[in-house]
C-alpha cells in the first residue's frame, strides 16, 4: 500500500471482514441455545465484538492524520490477528472459519510487521478533542499533577485515606456536578459534552491515581443519575445540589457477601417501621460488601429488598439514600438514638485490605435495624420495586467511566515505561533502542488510543440515549488491555518495576481491579454483551 486513502480503505475492509465472521459466530450461538448453553463461545464473541467495535471507532480517528492512520492500521491488524487465534481450532464451536480473513493477509503482513509496530513507540497520537474538551483535559490534568500525584505513592504504600484536600479541591472545580443538571446547581446541560467531559476528566484523574483520583467523581455520579431517572422533584431539589458541591459524598452499597454480580437476588431487607417520632420509614437489616468510600461517605446509595419473599429477583428491590455519620480509617461503628420501642439502629464497617486501589477503601458494612425516613426511598411510593433499574442506569455510565479510568492508568504506565526506556542503559544501549522494547511501547500506543477513542464514541452514543451494550463492551475490552499494558510497562523497568519506589508497581496492581469492579468481566460478557448480540441477531 502506498497512499493514505488506500490504507484507510483497506482498514475499513478488514474491519468489515472481522465483523462478518463475528456475526456468523453470533448466529451459531443463537442457534445453539444462547450464552447460557455455550459460555466459552459467548465469552469469546463478547470480547471479539468489543474489539471490532473499537476498531470501527478508530476508523474515524484514522482520517485525522498520518500518525493516526498508522496507529489505526496497527490496531485493526491486531484485531484480525486476535480473531483468527480465537477461531483456529474451534471452527466447529464458532460455526465459522478463519478462511475469509485471509483476504486481509497483505494488510496483516504490513501492519503486524515488527518494524511497523516498533515505529509507533514514540508516536502516541493526539486525542483530537474540541477546544472545550481540551480545556477540560488540561484543567483536570493540572489538578491531578499538582494535587493528586504528590499524595499517590504515600497513600498507596501506607493504605491511607484520601486526603480531604483532594475531595475539596475537586468540589471547588465543580467535578462532582458534571452530571447534575444546571437547575440543581450542577454543570450538566445535556448533550455529548456531558458524557465526553466525564470521560476526559476521569482519564486525567486516573492518570495520577486510580485510588484517590480516578474513582472519586463516580460516587456522586451513580447516585445523581439514579435520582435524575427515578427521584421525585423534591428529592432532586434536596439531594442533587448537595451532591454537586460535595456537601454530601455518597458511597454505593449494592454488592453482598453471597451476591457479587448477581445483584437481582440480593437479600438485605428494608422493612416499614416508624421513626423516633412515629414518622414513616424503614429499618434496614443485612450486610453489604465492597462498599467503596463507605467510611468517609455521608450517605449510602443502598439497594434493598422491600418486596415480600414471594417477590423474587429485581422486582422486589428499591433504592434508598441512607444517611450516616462521616468516619475515617479502616473501621467504624455508629449508633442511632433509641426509637419509641427502644430499638437502637447500628451500622458497623471494616475495610477489606486489597493489593491495590487504595485510599478510598472498600468496606463490609453491617446494618442492624438502621432506620431511614420514607422520603429517602428514591421515587418514594412510585420507586418501590424499581430500584434495580435505577441502579443499573447509574452502573451503565459507571462502566464507561471505568474504561476511562483504565485509559488513564495505561497512559501513566506508558509514560513511565517510555521515560525509563529512554534513560536506562543495558548491554551498552538504551532500552528504547531494542526492537522488542519498541514493539511493546508501540502496542501500548495502539491499545491506549483505541481505548480512548472507543470511550469517546460510547460517550456520544450514551448522550443519545443509546450505548448500553457498547458501554459494557468498552469496559470489558479496555480493562483487559490495561492489565497487559501495565504488566509490560513493569517488565520494561526490569527489577526496578517490582520495587514500590517506582510508580509502575502501583499501576500494575491498580489495573488488576478494573476487570472486576463495575461488573466482573465474565458477567458483563455473558449476561450483557453476549445477550445483546443474540437479541440483535434474533
C-alpha positions in Angstrom: 0.0 0.0 0.0 1.4 3.3 -1.0 -1.0 6.0 -0.2 -3.2 7.3 2.7 -6.6 6.7 1.1 -5.9 3.1 0.0 -4.7 2.3 3.6 -7.9 3.7 5.0 -10.0 1.7 2.6 -8.0 -1.5 3.4 -8.5 -0.9 7.1 -12.3 -0.5 6.6 -12.5 -3.7 4.5 -10.6 -5.6 7.2 -13.0 -4.4 9.9 -15.9 -5.5 7.7 -14.4 -8.9 7.3 -13.9 -9.3 11.1 -17.5 -8.1 11.7 -18.9 -10.6 9.3 -17.1 -13.5 10.9 -18.2 -12.4 14.4 -21.7 -12.2 13.0 -21.5 -15.8 11.8 -20.4 -16.8 15.3 -23.2 -15.0 17.0 -25.8 -16.7 14.7 -24.3 -20.0 15.6 -24.5 -19.1 19.3 -28.2 -18.2 18.9 -29.0 -21.5 17.1 -27.1 -23.4 19.8 -29.2 -22.1 22.6 -27.6 -18.8 23.5 -24.9 -17.7 26.1 -26.1 -20.0 28.9 -25.7 -23.1 26.7 -22.2 -22.2 25.5 -20.3 -19.9 27.8 -16.9 -20.3 26.1 -18.2 -19.2 22.7 -20.3 -16.4 24.3 -17.3 -15.1 26.2 -15.0 -15.1 23.1 -17.7 -13.5 21.0 -18.3 -10.7 23.5 -14.6 -9.8 23.5 -14.3 -10.2 19.7 -17.3 -7.9 19.2 -15.8 -5.4 21.6 -12.6 -5.3 19.6 -14.4 -4.9 16.3 -16.5 -2.1 17.8 -13.2 -0.4 19.0 -11.8 -0.8 15.5 -14.8 0.8 13.9 -14.4 3.8 16.3 -10.7 4.0 15.2 -11.6 4.2 11.5 -12.9 7.8 12.1 -9.7 8.6 14.1 -7.6 7.4 11.2 -8.9 10.2 8.9 -7.3 12.9 11.2 -3.7 12.4 10.1 -0.9 10.1 9.1 0.1 9.1 12.6 -3.5 8.5 13.5 -3.9 6.3 10.4 -0.7 4.3 11.3 -2.0 3.7 14.8 -5.4 2.6 13.5 -3.9 0.2 10.9 -1.8 -1.4 13.6 -4.8 -1.8 15.8 -7.1 -3.2 13.1 -4.4 -5.7 12.2 -4.2 -6.7 15.9 -8.0 -7.2 16.0 -7.8 -9.5 12.9 -5.0 -11.5 14.4 -6.8 -12.0 17.7 -9.9 -13.1 15.9 -8.0 -15.6 13.9 -6.4 -17.1 17.1 -9.9 -17.3 18.7 -11.3 -19.3 15.8 -8.5 -21.6 14.8 -9.0 -25.0 16.5 -12.6 -24.0 17.4 -14.2 -23.7 14.0 -17.0 -26.1 14.9 -17.7 -24.2 18.1 -17.9 -20.9 16.2 -19.7 -22.3 13.2 -17.2 -20.2 11.2 -13.8 -20.4 9.7 -10.9 -18.1 9.7 -10.6 -18.5 6.0 -12.5 -15.3 5.0 -9.9 -13.3 6.9 -7.2 -14.5 4.5 -8.4 -11.7 2.2 -6.6 -9.4 4.6 -3.3 -11.3 4.6 -1.4 -8.5 3.0 -2.9 -6.0 5.4 -1.8 -8.2 8.3 1.6 -8.7 6.9 2.3 -5.0 6.5 0.8 -3.7 9.8 1.7 -6.5 12.1 5.3 -6.4 11.0 7.6 -5.9 14.0 9.3 -2.9 12.4 5.9 -1.3 11.8 4.6 -1.8 15.4 8.0 -0.7 16.8 7.8 2.5 14.7 4.8 3.6 16.9 6.8 3.5 20.1 7.2 7.3 20.4 4.1 8.3 18.3 1.2 8.2 20.7 -1.1 10.4 18.6 -3.3 13.2 19.6 -6.7 12.8 21.3 -8.4 15.3 18.9 -10.8 16.8 21.4 -12.6 20.0 20.5 -11.5 23.3 22.2 -13.9 23.0 25.1 -13.0 19.4 26.0 -9.3 20.2 25.5 -9.7 22.8 28.2 -11.4 20.2 30.5 -8.5 17.8 29.9 -5.9 20.5 30.7 -7.7 21.7 33.8 -8.0 18.2 35.3 -4.5 17.2 34.3 -3.1 20.2 36.1 -5.1 19.4 39.2 -4.0 15.8 39.0 -0.4 16.7 38.6 -0.3 19.4 41.3 -2.7 18.0 44.0 -3.3 14.3 43.5 0.1 12.9 42.3 2.1 14.2 45.3 -0.1 12.0 47.6 -0.4 9.0 45.3 2.5 6.9 46.4 2.2 7.6 50.1 -1.5 6.7 50.2 -0.8 3.5 48.3 2.1 2.3 50.4 0.5 3.3 53.8 -3.0 2.3 52.7 -4.1 5.7 54.0 -7.3 7.7 53.4 -8.0 10.0 50.5 -6.6 13.4 51.6 -9.5 15.8 52.2 -7.8 18.5 50.1 -8.4 16.3 47.1 -12.1 16.0 47.8 -12.5 19.7 48.5 -10.3 20.7 45.5 -12.4 18.6 43.1 -15.5 20.1 44.7 -14.2 23.6 44.1 -13.6 22.7 40.4 -17.2 21.5 40.1 -16.1 17.9 39.3 -18.9 16.4 41.4 -21.5 18.4 39.5 -20.6 17.3 36.0 -23.7 15.1 35.6 -26.0 17.3 37.8 -28.4 19.5 35.8 -27.7 23.2 36.0 -31.1 23.8 37.5 -30.0 21.8 40.6 -26.6 23.6 40.9 -24.5 21.4 38.6 -22.9 21.9 35.3 -24.8 19.4 33.1 -26.8 20.9 30.2 -27.2 17.6 28.4 -25.6 16.6 25.1 -22.4 14.8 24.2 -20.1 17.1 26.1 -21.5 16.0 29.4 -20.5 12.4 28.8 -17.3 13.2 26.9 -16.3 15.6 29.7 -16.8 12.9 32.3 -14.6 10.5 30.3 -11.9 13.2 29.8 -11.9 14.2 33.5 -11.8 10.6 34.7 -8.9 9.7 32.4 -6.8 12.6 33.7 -7.5 12.0 37.3 -6.8 8.2 36.9 -3.5 9.0 35.2 -2.4 10.5 38.6 -4.0 7.8 40.8 -6.8 5.4 40.4 -7.4 5.0 44.1 -7.5 8.7 45.2 -8.4 10.4 42.0 -10.0 8.4 39.2 -12.9 6.9 41.1 -13.9 9.8 43.3 -16.2 11.5 40.9 -18.0 8.2 40.1 -19.6 8.1 43.6 -21.9 11.1 43.2 -22.3 10.3 39.5 -24.1 7.0 40.2 -26.5 8.4 42.8 -27.1 11.5 40.8 -28.2 9.6 37.7 -30.5 7.4 39.8 -32.2 10.5 41.2 -32.4 12.1 37.8 -34.0 9.0 36.4 -36.3 8.0 39.2 -36.3 10.5 42.0 -39.2 12.8 42.9 -38.8 16.6 42.2 -38.5 17.1 46.0 -35.7 14.6 46.2 -33.9 16.1 43.3 -34.1 19.5 44.8 -32.9 18.2 48.2 -30.0 16.0 47.2 -28.7 17.0 43.8 -27.3 20.4 44.9 -25.6 18.7 47.9 -24.0 16.1 45.6 -22.8 18.8 43.1 -20.9 20.6 45.9 -19.7 17.5 47.8 -21.6 18.7 50.9 -22.9 15.2 50.7 -20.5 12.5 49.5 -22.1 9.1 48.7 -20.9 5.5 48.6 -22.6 2.8 46.7 -23.9 -0.2 48.8 -25.2 -2.9 46.4 -22.9 -5.9 46.5 -23.5 -8.5 49.2 -21.2 -11.3 50.5 -23.1 -14.1 48.7 -24.2 -12.0 45.8 -21.5 -10.3 43.8 -22.6 -9.5 40.2 -25.9 -11.3 40.9 -27.5 -8.1 42.0 -31.1 -9.1 41.3 -31.0 -11.7 44.1 -29.5 -9.6 47.0 -31.0 -10.2 50.4 -30.6 -7.1 52.5 -34.1 -6.0 53.6 -35.8 -2.7 54.2 -39.0 -3.1 56.3 -41.6 -0.4 57.1 -41.1 0.8 60.6 -41.9 4.1 62.5 -39.2 6.5 63.3 -38.2 8.3 66.6 -41.3 10.5 66.5 -43.6 7.9 64.8 -42.9 9.1 61.3 -43.0 6.7 58.4 -39.8 5.0 57.5 -37.8 1.8 57.0 -35.4 -0.3 59.0 -32.6 -1.9 57.0 -31.0 -5.2 58.0 -28.2 -7.2 56.5 -24.6 -7.0 55.2 -23.2 -5.1 52.2 -19.7 -5.6 50.9 -17.2 -3.8 48.6 -18.8 -0.5 49.6 -16.1 1.8 48.3 -15.6 5.1 50.3 -18.0 3.7 52.9 -16.4 5.3 56.0 -16.0 8.9 54.6 -19.3 8.9 52.9 -22.2 10.9 54.3 -24.9 8.7 52.7 -25.1 5.2 51.2 -26.9 4.6 47.9 -28.2 1.3 49.2 -30.2 -1.3 47.2 -32.5 -3.3 49.5 -35.4 -5.8 49.2 -38.7 -4.2 50.0 -40.9 -6.9 48.5 -42.2 -10.0 50.3 -40.4 -13.3 50.0 -42.8 -14.1 47.1 -41.5 -11.1 45.1 -38.4 -12.6 43.5 -35.5 -11.1 41.7 -35.1 -7.5 40.7 -38.9 -6.7 41.1 -38.5 -6.7 44.9 -35.7 -4.2 45.1 -35.8 -0.5 46.0 -33.1 2.1 46.2 -32.5 4.2 49.4 -30.4 7.2 50.4 -29.2 6.1 53.8 -27.6 9.0 55.9 -24.7 8.1 58.1 -22.0 10.0 60.1 -18.6 10.5 58.5 -15.9 8.1 59.5 -12.2 7.7 58.7 -9.6 4.9 58.8 -10.3 1.2 58.4 -13.2 0.7 60.7 -16.3 2.5 62.0 -19.3 1.9 64.3 -22.3 4.2 64.6 -25.5 4.0 66.6 -28.8 5.9 66.2 -30.8 7.3 69.1 -33.3 4.9 70.6 -36.7 4.9 68.9 -40.0 4.8 70.8 -39.9 1.0 71.1 -36.4 1.1 72.5 -34.7 -0.2 69.3 -31.3 1.3 68.5 -30.1 1.2 64.9 -26.5 0.2 64.4 -24.1 0.4 61.5 -20.6 -1.1 61.6 -18.0 -1.3 58.9 -14.5 -2.7 58.3 -12.2 -2.1 55.4 -11.2 -5.0 53.2 -7.5 -5.0 52.6 -6.6 -5.0 49.0 -3.4 -5.3 46.9 -4.1 -2.1 45.1 -6.8 0.6 44.5 -6.1 2.0 48.0 -7.2 5.3 49.5 -11.0 5.1 49.3 -11.1 1.7 50.9 -13.8 -0.8 50.3 -15.8 -1.8 53.3 -18.0 -4.6 54.5 -20.9 -2.8 56.2 -23.4 -4.5 58.6 -26.7 -2.7 59.3 -28.9 -3.7 62.2 -32.3 -2.0 62.3 -30.8 1.1 60.8 -33.7 3.5 60.3 -34.2 5.8 57.3 -37.2 8.1 56.6 -39.7 7.0 53.9 -38.8 10.1 52.0 -35.3 8.6 51.4 -36.7 5.8 49.2 -35.8 7.1 45.7 -39.0 7.8 43.9 -40.9 7.3 47.2 -44.1 5.2 46.7 -43.5 5.2 42.9 -40.0 3.9 43.5 -40.9 0.7 45.3 -39.6 -2.3 43.3 -37.9 0.0 40.8 -34.5 0.3 42.5 -32.7 -2.3 40.3 -33.4 -0.3 37.1 -32.3 3.0 38.7 -29.1 1.4 39.9 -28.3 -0.2 36.6 -28.8 3.1 34.8 -26.1 4.5 37.1 -23.8 1.5 36.5 -24.0 1.8 32.7 -22.3 5.2 32.9 -20.0 3.7 35.6 -18.8 1.2 33.1 -17.9 3.9 30.6 -16.1 5.8 33.4 -14.2 2.6 34.3 -13.0 2.3 30.8 -11.8 5.9 31.1 -10.0 5.0 34.3 -8.3 2.2 32.5 -7.1 4.5 29.8 -5.7 6.9 32.4 -3.8 4.1 34.2 -2.5 2.8 30.8 -1.4 6.3 29.8 0.5 6.7 33.1 2.2 3.3 32.6 3.2 4.0 29.0 4.7 7.4 30.0 6.6 5.7 32.9 7.9 2.9 30.6 8.9 5.3 27.8 10.8 7.6 30.2 12.6 4.6 31.8 13.4 3.1 28.4 14.9 6.4 27.2 17.1 6.8 30.2 18.1 3.2 31.2 21.1 1.6 29.5 21.7 -2.2 29.4 24.4 -4.0 27.4 25.7 -0.7 26.2 22.5 0.7 24.7 19.4 2.5 25.9 16.4 0.1 26.4 14.4 2.2 23.9 16.9 1.2 21.2 15.9 -2.5 21.3 13.3 -3.7 18.9 11.4 -5.8 21.5 11.1 -2.8 23.8 9.9 -0.6 20.9 7.3 -3.2 19.9 5.9 -3.3 23.4 5.7 0.5 23.5 4.1 0.6 20.0 1.5 -1.9 21.1 0.8 0.2 24.2 0.2 3.2 21.9 -2.4 1.5 19.8 -4.2 -0.1 22.8 -4.4 3.2 24.7 -5.6 5.3 21.7 -8.1 2.6 20.7 -9.5 2.6 24.3 -9.6 6.3 24.4 -11.4 6.8 21.0 -13.8 3.9 21.8 -14.7 5.6 25.1 -15.4 8.9 23.2 -17.6 7.0 20.8 -19.6 5.4 23.5 -19.9 8.7 25.3 -21.6 10.1 22.2 -23.9 7.1 22.0 -25.0 7.4 25.6 -25.7 11.1 25.1 -28.2 10.0 22.5 -29.8 7.5 24.9 -28.1 4.6 23.4 -24.9 2.6 24.0 -25.9 0.2 26.8 -24.2 -2.8 25.1 -21.3 -0.6 23.9 -20.6 0.7 27.5 -20.2 -2.9 28.6 -18.0 -3.6 25.6 -15.6 -0.7 26.2 -15.4 -1.6 29.8 -14.7 -5.3 29.1 -12.1 -4.7 26.4 -10.2 -1.7 27.7 -9.9 -3.1 31.2 -8.3 -6.3 30.0 -5.9 -4.2 27.8 -4.9 -2.3 30.9 -3.6 -5.5 32.5 -1.3 -6.1 29.6 -0.1 -2.5 29.3 0.8 -2.2 33.0 2.4 -5.6 33.1 4.7 -4.8 30.2 5.4 -1.3 31.5 6.6 -3.1 34.7 8.6 -5.5 32.6 10.4 -2.8 30.8 11.5 -1.5 34.2 13.1 -4.9 34.9 13.8 -5.5 38.6 13.0 -1.9 39.5 9.5 -2.4 38.2 8.9 -4.7 41.2 10.1 -2.0 43.6 7.5 0.1 45.3 9.6 3.2 44.8 8.7 3.1 41.1 5.2 4.2 40.2 4.7 1.4 37.7 4.4 -1.1 40.5 1.3 0.7 41.8 -0.2 1.0 38.4 0.2 -2.8 37.9 -1.8 -3.7 41.0 -4.3 -1.0 40.4 -5.0 -2.2 36.9 -6.0 -5.7 38.1 -9.2 -4.5 39.8 -10.5 -2.9 36.6 -11.9 -6.1 35.2 -13.6 -7.0 38.5 -15.5 -3.9 39.7 -18.4 -2.2 37.9 -19.4 -5.6 36.6 -17.0 -8.5 36.6 -15.6 -9.3 33.1 -17.3 -12.7 32.8 -20.7 -11.3 34.0 -20.5 -8.4 31.5 -19.6 -10.7 28.6 -22.1 -13.5 29.3 -25.1 -11.6 30.8 -24.9 -8.3 29.0 -22.8 -8.3 25.8 -23.5 -11.8 24.5 -27.2 -11.5 25.3 -27.4 -8.1 23.5 -25.6 -9.6 20.5 -28.1 -12.5 20.4 -31.1 -10.2 20.8 -29.9 -8.0 17.9 -29.3 -11.1 15.7 -32.6 -12.8 16.7 
